[in-house]
């Protein structure tokens, strides 16, 4: 059973460009979570999605950030007009239900130059 | 708001010895989960152990065990017979059990160095 997949693993963007991060949950998991880890810090919750629905986006910045989990295909975290402060590791996790263990992907390291 | 505090930014232990990592949390809820995650240099987040708050028995997974003190809101991780591969950052995390949010609230992490 393949684990949570994230791509790309590393992404470099210039200020003002768009970043698209992809996450494929584990087989059989319909709940996806996105977290951000700034250097030398713990992970911070961003958003929780089920297929075609955003359940909790309380951790998402109000502007430039959006997330989706379509009926078909991976979950996408989109950051528009990136700034240097967006440089971080972005982790996706999935679970079979809305509580309990979450299984993490390897993360996408975003660098904004 | 719920908070998770790990008061030890860094710790070290000799190989084969035992080490305990501390974690405290703050919540008014009674039904929740607590977790320890490990993040080695590869940065992959790996679940180490899980505790359900309604269970009085402390969780154990091989060399890893917890000391869960619900009244004190304390959740420490004990690593026995430490191995070089245990070198990593360790995060304590909290999750409501009954909420529909499912989000994990993480502590700041403790960097553990296992020395040969």
Interface residues (C-beta under 8 A of the other chain):
Chain A: X31 X33 X35 X41 X42 X43 X44 X45 X48 X55 X56 X58 X59 X89 X91 X93 X95 X98 X99 X100 X101 X102 X103 X104 X106 X107 X109
Chain B: X33 X35 X37 X42 X43 X44 X45 X46 X47 X50 X91 X95 X96 X97 X98 X99 X100 X101 X102 X103 X104 X105 X106 X107 X108 X109
